[in-house]
Amino acid sequence: MPEGPASIHDAVVVGGGVVGCAVFRALVLAGLDAVLIERGADLLSGASKGNSAILHTGFDAPPGSLELACMQEGYAEYLAIRRPLGLPLLETAAVLVAWTPEEVAALPAIVAKAHRNGVAGVRPLEPDELRRREPNLADGALGAVLIPGEHVIDPWSAPLAYALQGIANGGAVRRRTALESGRLSAGTWRLVTTAGPLAARLVVNCAGLFGDLVEAIARPSPFSIRPRKGQFVVFDKPAARLVSSIILPVPTARTKGVLLARTVFGNLLVGPTAEEQEDREAAATDGVTLERLVQRARQLVPALADQPVTATYAGLRPATAASDYLIEALPDSGWITVAGIRSTGLTAAHGTAGQVCRLVERHFRPVQPLPAPLWTPVPNLAEDGPRPWRSGGSGAIVCHCELVTGGEIEAALGGPLPAGDLGGLKRRTRCLMGRCQGFYCSAKVAALAGDRLAPRLGDTMK
Ligand SMILES: Cc1cc2nc3c(=O)[nH]c(=O)nc-3n(C[C@H](O)[C@H](O)[C@H](O)COP(=O)(O)OP(=O)(O)OC[C@H]3O[C@@H](n4cnc5c(N)ncnc54)[C@H](O)[C@@H]3O)c2cc1C
């Protein structure tokens, strides 16, 4: 609901990606009256909707960087809160594999960096130990490094859980609300949004791929976003049995490279690429690159030759020219900037939120953590966790590939943060995301949704 400028919020968080959702939650739990605004029809309309879903240890992050600090704080917080929020953890570990003598030569420095970054248990793996861990890996690996703490999470339920906990504890989320401009007057931001005016003493810019444009409301932006696309191929579920760990390449100066990883939903993915582009929104895939990814996966694990592909997707990293995150306060302007959270933000989200809370205390106002916050667990979507179809009582199965019941779809269309578009419904339930990609169930899903999902450009119910 649009509101008059009379109510002045403690904070408006701009951008409902994973970072904005974590910042919103942290501010609410710190006792602030916070509002999260998102220009899309649903949360996760930007970078956060397409990533590799890895919970990183930071073993390979630049030592001493803000990115490393945020990742490690975020990693610890995710482990601390995942059970009360109902969030999964697929404990895969990672192996970084060297295929050439040059790559073997790089391994000691990778282990040393991990130890300097305080990441426990990282150690070399001899080829025969690697073979025992990953018997389906191609012949020819010359060496490897084991990173026991790298794991896989649900990239969509996590940010939704953060936003829902923020709402349950007194915060508000407004979608289809794009910040257009603002004016700071007597310590209050008078914000103009596409859904009406808003007033707040503090604005936190978490606008991801649009961060520099939003920043220009407060100051000439000190950074420019350079979207960097990553394309992925998702193999069908039986493929996941061929791989146990996340299989990482030896990174280059430019990119961490293409990895193979299981997903919590029971698939196997290969990706991402790293392609600079101008467009901040269109994350298109192309046949040539996808074919290269498939070939790369089959080179790494020859038995994938028999495995069909279920889906493809791409995500855009909100990169800047800087090598580190930018998280800073403008104390005289009631503004905090959170920018350039490019390749690691799913992991680092709570660390960036922690930084924001400390900046709030240092520059703006004391925080008073809620003494007994409410915890609002989200439904499990992970393959190895409890799902309603197993227990019955949640209606008939509608999506047979992903075993989604009518009850799950109904629940995702209601509640305090109902799916705002088809993408949001898919991310909340996994309907239409399985082997048939909606061929068999989209009509039933459309009938269940009725007019509760506003189609967006490019979003069709088929
Ligand atoms: C290919 C790829 C692989 C990745 N793999 C991993 C991984 O394995 N592990 C990991 O930890 N991280 C990973 N990441 C990184 C992670 O996904 C990003 O760091 C993260 O999504 C960035 O989130 P964000 O909230 O900063 O930005 P976004 O998700 O872009 O969120 C910003 C939001 O702001 C909204 N917005 C923009 N302008 C306005 C406005 N004017 N008003 C209101 N709202 C606005 C947008 O619609 C958007 O929803 C990966 C990213 C990519 C692209």
The ligand as a Gaussian input file, in Angstrom:
#p B3LYP/6-31G(d) Opt

LIG

0 1
 C       26.773000     -16.775000     -12.463000
 C       26.797000     -16.507000     -10.987000
 C       27.247000     -17.476000     -10.089000
 C       27.292000     -17.209000      -8.729000
 N       27.611000     -18.189000      -7.841000
 C       27.597000     -17.938000      -6.507000
 C       27.855000     -18.957000      -5.572000
 O       28.011000     -20.115000      -5.925000
 N       27.909000     -18.640000      -4.264000
 C       27.734000     -17.373000      -3.832000
 O       27.859000     -17.134000      -2.642000
 N       27.410000     -16.391000      -4.686000
 C       27.331000     -16.650000      -6.011000
 N       27.001000     -15.684000      -6.902000
 C       26.836000     -14.328000      -6.423000
 C       25.478000     -13.965000      -5.979000
 O       24.437000     -14.521000      -6.736000
 C       25.466000     -12.424000      -6.066000
 O       26.546000     -11.934000      -5.328000
 C       24.263000     -11.895000      -5.494000
 O       23.147000     -12.418000      -6.159000
 C       24.229000     -10.379000      -5.584000
 O       23.075000     -10.041000      -4.893000
 P       22.599000      -8.570000      -4.718000
 O       21.475000      -8.651000      -3.760000
 O       23.742000      -7.679000      -4.411000
 O       22.098000      -8.123000      -6.157000
 P       20.731000      -8.463000      -6.924000
 O       20.354000      -9.860000      -6.776000
 O       20.903000      -7.920000      -8.299000
 O       19.651000      -7.631000      -6.135000
 C       19.404000      -6.276000      -6.356000
 C       17.915000      -6.069000      -6.433000
 O       17.673000      -4.685000      -6.486000
 C       16.548000      -4.465000      -7.309000
 N       16.601000      -3.060000      -7.736000
 C       17.454000      -2.515000      -8.627000
 N       17.210000      -1.201000      -8.748000
 C       16.189000      -0.914000      -7.907000
 C       15.467000       0.286000      -7.611000
 N       15.767000       1.452000      -8.216000
 N       14.463000       0.232000      -6.712000
 C       14.133000      -0.952000      -6.097000
 N       14.776000      -2.117000      -6.382000
 C       15.796000      -2.091000      -7.269000
 C       16.727000      -5.477000      -8.420000
 O       15.520000      -5.755000      -9.093000
 C       17.291000      -6.673000      -7.672000
 O       16.297000      -7.603000      -7.307000
 C       26.921000     -15.932000      -8.262000
 C       26.436000     -14.974000      -9.162000
 C       26.327000     -15.274000     -10.496000
 C       25.707000     -14.282000     -11.423000

